[in-house]
Amino acid sequence: MGFFLGGVHRGLDQLALPFPSPKIDGGRIDLESYRGRLTEFRVDQSLRQDIERIAEDEQRTITQVCEMLLHEGGEAYKKEGSKFIQRPVAKQKLRTK
C-alpha cells in the first residue's frame, strides 16, 4: 500500500515516522496507539483488505481507521448496550454458515 506525501508517492517502508507504523502480517493487524499501547488481534483477510482500502481512500493510517472504528463501536455499545452486540453477532453467524 502506498500513499502520497508532498506530491510524491511513497511506500510505508520509505517513510520515516516519529512513531512505529502498524505491522500487517497475514490476517493480523497490530494496532499501536500514539500512547504506545499495543493491541493485537486476528482478522480475516477480507476484513484486513477492507480496512486497508478504507485507510488508503481516506488518506489515514490503518491504526487511525481501526481506532476510529473501535471507538465508535464502543460508544454505540455504551448507548445501546447488548442490543448493539446482538446485530453484529447475528450477521457473523450468517457469514460463518
N, CA and C atoms as a LAMMPS dump frame, in Angstrom:
ITEM: TIMESTEP
0
ITEM: NUMBER OF ATOMS
291
ITEM: BOX BOUNDS ff ff ff
-5.0000000000000000e+02 5.0000000000000000e+02
-5.0000000000000000e+02 5.0000000000000000e+02
-5.0000000000000000e+02 5.0000000000000000e+02
ITEM: ATOMS id mol type element x y z
1 1 1 N 0.853 -1.168 0
2 1 2 C 0 0 0
3 1 3 C 0.899 1.231 0
4 2 1 N 0.575 2.191 -0.808
5 2 2 C 1.338 3.422 -0.876
6 2 3 C 0.475 4.609 -0.495
7 3 1 N 1.07 5.746 -0.403
8 3 2 C 0.332 6.958 -0.088
9 3 3 C 1.082 8.132 -0.687
10 4 1 N 0.436 9.269 -0.709
11 4 2 C 1.054 10.46 -1.258
12 4 3 C 1.455 11.391 -0.126
13 5 1 N 2.657 11.87 -0.191
14 5 2 C 3.157 12.815 0.801
15 5 3 C 3.909 13.9 0.049
16 6 1 N 3.379 15.093 0.078
17 6 2 C 4.028 16.188 -0.626
18 6 3 C 4.096 15.958 -2.134
19 7 1 N 3.079 15.282 -2.691
20 7 2 C 3.027 15.055 -4.126
21 7 3 C 3.907 13.91 -4.598
22 8 1 N 4.585 13.23 -3.683
23 8 2 C 5.465 12.132 -4.057
24 8 3 C 4.858 10.837 -3.534
25 9 1 N 4.727 9.846 -4.413
26 9 2 C 4.19 8.547 -3.994
27 9 3 C 5.269 7.8 -3.234
28 10 1 N 4.933 7.319 -2.053
29 10 2 C 5.889 6.596 -1.215
30 10 3 C 5.228 5.354 -0.651
31 11 1 N 6.006 4.356 -0.379
32 11 2 C 5.532 3.168 0.325
33 11 3 C 5.791 3.354 1.806
34 12 1 N 5.081 2.601 2.64
35 12 2 C 5.267 2.734 4.078
36 12 3 C 6.706 2.485 4.498
37 13 1 N 7.398 1.593 3.772
38 13 2 C 8.779 1.294 4.125
39 13 3 C 9.725 2.453 3.824
40 14 1 N 9.279 3.436 3.04
41 14 2 C 10.131 4.557 2.671
42 14 3 C 9.882 5.792 3.528
43 15 1 N 8.939 5.726 4.434
44 15 2 C 8.577 6.889 5.234
45 15 3 C 9.21 6.812 6.614
46 16 1 N 9.861 7.869 7.013
47 16 2 C 10.427 7.945 8.363
48 16 3 C 9.36 8.542 9.269
49 17 1 N 8.758 7.723 10.11
50 17 2 C 7.707 8.171 11.001
51 17 3 C 8.267 8.381 12.403
52 18 1 N 7.709 9.332 13.149
53 18 2 C 8.158 9.542 14.529
54 18 3 C 7.577 8.51 15.486
55 19 1 N 6.794 7.565 14.971
56 19 2 C 6.19 6.517 15.775
57 19 3 C 6.18 5.243 14.95
58 20 1 N 6.085 4.09 15.589
59 20 2 C 6.06 2.834 14.832
60 20 3 C 4.796 2.723 13.993
61 21 1 N 4.925 2.24 12.776
62 21 2 C 3.752 2.046 11.933
63 21 3 C 3.131 0.699 12.248
64 22 1 N 1.827 0.53 11.931
65 22 2 C 1.188 -0.754 12.209
66 22 3 C 1.825 -1.856 11.376
67 23 1 N 1.957 -3.03 11.971
68 23 2 C 2.547 -4.164 11.288
69 23 3 C 1.423 -5.048 10.775
70 24 1 N 1.48 -5.404 9.5
71 24 2 C 0.481 -6.277 8.913
72 24 3 C 1.179 -7.582 8.59
73 25 1 N 0.67 -8.659 9.138
74 25 2 C 1.28 -9.968 8.929
75 25 3 C 0.156 -10.962 8.665
76 26 1 N -0.034 -11.316 7.381
77 26 2 C -1.12 -12.235 7.046
78 26 3 C -2.449 -11.643 7.446
79 27 1 N -3.199 -12.332 8.265
80 27 2 C -4.508 -11.871 8.704
81 27 3 C -4.465 -11.114 10.007
82 28 1 N -3.284 -10.645 10.426
83 28 2 C -3.162 -9.944 11.701
84 28 3 C -2.795 -8.49 11.481
85 29 1 N -3.381 -7.626 12.267
86 29 2 C -3.034 -6.208 12.258
87 29 3 C -2.655 -5.836 13.683
88 30 1 N -1.459 -5.283 13.848
89 30 2 C -1.048 -4.78 15.157
90 30 3 C -1.423 -3.309 15.221
91 31 1 N -2.157 -2.939 16.242
92 31 2 C -2.54 -1.547 16.422
93 31 3 C -1.648 -0.932 17.481
94 32 1 N -0.997 0.138 17.146
95 32 2 C -0.173 0.824 18.126
96 32 3 C -0.669 2.257 18.226
97 33 1 N -1.205 2.599 19.366
98 33 2 C -1.754 3.936 19.529
99 33 3 C -0.618 4.932 19.727
100 34 1 N -0.963 6.186 19.618
101 34 2 C 0.036 7.227 19.807
102 34 3 C 0.575 7.227 21.223
103 35 1 N -0.113 6.577 22.138
104 35 2 C 0.373 6.468 23.52
105 35 3 C 1.316 5.29 23.681
106 36 1 N 1.461 4.485 22.654
107 36 2 C 2.402 3.387 22.706
108 36 3 C 1.842 2.082 23.238
109 37 1 N 0.55 1.996 23.472
110 37 2 C -0.043 0.739 23.921
111 37 3 C -0.324 -0.126 22.712
112 38 1 N -0.106 -1.397 22.846
113 38 2 C -0.263 -2.311 21.73
114 38 3 C -1.448 -3.233 21.969
115 39 1 N -2.313 -3.323 20.969
116 39 2 C -3.426 -4.263 20.986
117 39 3 C -3.313 -5.077 19.713
118 40 1 N -3.359 -6.375 19.85
119 40 2 C -3.199 -7.239 18.692
120 40 3 C -4.332 -8.247 18.654
121 41 1 N -4.906 -8.452 17.475
122 41 2 C -5.936 -9.474 17.309
123 41 3 C -5.954 -9.929 15.866
124 42 1 N -6.521 -11.111 15.657
125 42 2 C -6.589 -11.684 14.317
126 42 3 C -7.845 -11.193 13.604
127 43 1 N -7.708 -10.936 12.308
128 43 2 C -8.851 -10.605 11.464
129 43 3 C -8.725 -11.419 10.183
130 44 1 N -9.864 -11.741 9.571
131 44 2 C -9.762 -12.494 8.332
132 44 3 C -9.246 -11.583 7.213
133 45 1 N -8.767 -12.199 6.175
134 45 2 C -8.088 -11.455 5.115
135 45 3 C -8.998 -10.428 4.446
136 46 1 N -10.273 -10.765 4.241
137 46 2 C -11.162 -9.811 3.566
138 46 3 C -11.393 -8.565 4.428
139 47 1 N -11.509 -8.735 5.742
140 47 2 C -11.661 -7.586 6.631
141 47 3 C -10.392 -6.739 6.625
142 48 1 N -9.239 -7.382 6.665
143 48 2 C -7.969 -6.658 6.616
144 48 3 C -7.881 -5.83 5.335
145 49 1 N -8.273 -6.433 4.208
146 49 2 C -8.233 -5.709 2.932
147 49 3 C -9.211 -4.545 2.932
148 50 1 N -10.393 -4.731 3.533
149 50 2 C -11.354 -3.631 3.638
150 50 3 C -10.773 -2.48 4.449
151 51 1 N -10.131 -2.8 5.567
152 51 2 C -9.537 -1.761 6.416
153 51 3 C -8.418 -1.044 5.675
154 52 1 N -7.586 -1.785 4.961
155 52 2 C -6.515 -1.171 4.176
156 52 3 C -7.094 -0.24 3.109
157 53 1 N -8.162 -0.677 2.455
158 53 2 C -8.795 0.128 1.4
159 53 3 C -9.376 1.411 1.984
160 54 1 N -10.039 1.294 3.135
161 54 2 C -10.596 2.477 3.795
162 54 3 C -9.473 3.453 4.144
163 55 1 N -8.4 2.937 4.719
164 55 2 C -7.27 3.795 5.106
165 55 3 C -6.702 4.512 3.89
166 56 1 N -6.549 3.791 2.802
167 56 2 C -5.991 4.411 1.599
168 56 3 C -6.954 5.446 1.027
169 57 1 N -8.249 5.09 0.942
170 57 2 C -9.246 6.024 0.405
171 57 3 C -9.338 7.299 1.237
172 58 1 N -9.219 7.155 2.544
173 58 2 C -9.364 8.3 3.453
174 58 3 C -8.036 8.983 3.766
175 59 1 N -6.969 8.477 3.182
176 59 2 C -5.62 9.005 3.431
177 59 3 C -5.314 9.04 4.924
178 60 1 N -5.608 7.923 5.576
179 60 2 C -5.352 7.73 7
180 60 3 C -4.501 6.497 7.167
181 61 1 N -3.95 6.321 8.347
182 61 2 C -3.205 5.095 8.619
183 61 3 C -4.191 3.999 9.016
184 62 1 N -3.734 2.776 8.91
185 62 2 C -4.553 1.651 9.344
186 62 3 C -4.872 1.804 10.828
187 63 1 N -3.909 2.234 11.597
188 63 2 C -4.117 2.448 13.029
189 63 3 C -5.233 3.454 13.268
190 64 1 N -5.205 4.572 12.562
191 64 2 C -6.237 5.592 12.744
192 64 3 C -7.624 5.051 12.407
193 65 1 N -7.729 4.3 11.322
194 65 2 C -9.023 3.747 10.925
195 65 3 C -9.51 2.752 11.966
196 66 1 N -8.643 1.853 12.402
197 66 2 C -9.048 0.858 13.403
198 66 3 C -9.439 1.516 14.718
199 67 1 N -8.673 2.488 15.16
200 67 2 C -9.004 3.176 16.412
201 67 3 C -10.35 3.871 16.302
202 68 1 N -10.615 4.503 15.155
203 68 2 C -11.881 5.197 14.966
204 68 3 C -13.047 4.21 14.983
205 69 1 N -12.912 3.097 14.257
206 69 2 C -13.984 2.105 14.217
207 69 3 C -14.22 1.482 15.597
208 70 1 N -13.149 1.165 16.304
209 70 2 C -13.282 0.597 17.651
210 70 3 C -13.904 1.602 18.616
211 71 1 N -13.481 2.85 18.523
212 71 2 C -14.029 3.892 19.398
213 71 3 C -15.53 4.064 19.156
214 72 1 N -15.908 4.179 17.879
215 72 2 C -17.327 4.368 17.554
216 72 3 C -18.159 3.163 17.996
217 73 1 N -17.612 1.956 17.823
218 73 2 C -18.309 0.76 18.283
219 73 3 C -18.479 0.758 19.795
220 74 1 N -17.44 1.169 20.502
221 74 2 C -17.516 1.254 21.965
222 74 3 C -18.547 2.268 22.427
223 75 1 N -18.586 3.41 21.762
224 75 2 C -19.566 4.441 22.112
225 75 3 C -20.987 3.961 21.827
226 76 1 N -21.177 3.287 20.698
227 76 2 C -22.507 2.76 20.365
228 76 3 C -22.941 1.723 21.392
229 77 1 N -21.995 0.885 21.838
230 77 2 C -22.33 -0.118 22.851
231 77 3 C -22.729 0.553 24.165
232 78 1 N -22.026 1.62 24.532
233 78 2 C -22.37 2.332 25.76
234 78 3 C -23.806 2.857 25.701
235 79 1 N -24.244 3.303 24.526
236 79 2 C -25.594 3.857 24.381
237 79 3 C -26.657 2.766 24.281
238 80 1 N -26.355 1.695 23.497
239 80 2 C -27.377 0.699 23.186
240 80 3 C -27.26 -0.585 23.996
241 81 1 N -26.145 -0.784 24.646
242 81 2 C -25.96 -1.995 25.43
243 81 3 C -25.921 -3.24 24.553
244 82 1 N -26.489 -4.329 25.063
245 82 2 C -26.39 -5.61 24.366
246 82 3 C -27.121 -5.614 23.031
247 83 1 N -28.069 -4.71 22.82
248 83 2 C -28.737 -4.615 21.513
249 83 3 C -27.717 -4.335 20.416
250 84 1 N -26.72 -3.532 20.734
251 84 2 C -25.685 -3.216 19.743
252 84 3 C -24.921 -4.465 19.343
253 85 1 N -24.568 -5.296 20.3
254 85 2 C -23.787 -6.505 20.022
255 85 3 C -24.627 -7.556 19.31
256 86 1 N -25.909 -7.639 19.601
257 86 2 C -26.757 -8.669 19.001
258 86 3 C -26.809 -8.575 17.479
259 87 1 N -26.819 -7.37 16.926
260 87 2 C -26.88 -7.215 15.463
261 87 3 C -25.634 -7.77 14.782
262 88 1 N -24.412 -7.337 15.171
263 88 2 C -23.236 -7.902 14.502
264 88 3 C -23.034 -9.395 14.765
265 89 1 N -23.43 -9.869 15.944
266 89 2 C -23.291 -11.311 16.236
267 89 3 C -24.193 -12.098 15.29
268 90 1 N -25.424 -11.622 15.075
269 90 2 C -26.336 -12.304 14.156
270 90 3 C -25.755 -12.31 12.736
271 91 1 N -25.176 -11.198 12.314
272 91 2 C -24.564 -11.123 10.98
273 91 3 C -23.372 -12.074 10.883
274 92 1 N -22.58 -12.144 11.94
275 92 2 C -21.416 -13.028 11.938
276 92 3 C -21.85 -14.482 11.822
277 93 1 N -22.909 -14.846 12.519
278 93 2 C -23.417 -16.224 12.454
279 93 3 C -23.832 -16.56 11.025
280 94 1 N -24.467 -15.616 10.328
281 94 2 C -24.875 -15.849 8.945
282 94 3 C -23.666 -16.034 8.032
283 95 1 N -22.604 -15.26 8.284
284 95 2 C -21.4 -15.343 7.438
285 95 3 C -20.681 -16.675 7.614
286 96 1 N -20.726 -17.242 8.806
287 96 2 C -19.968 -18.464 9.077
288 96 3 C -20.751 -19.725 8.745
289 97 1 N -22.011 -19.603 8.358
290 97 2 C -22.806 -20.793 7.99
291 97 3 C -22.427 -21.29 6.608
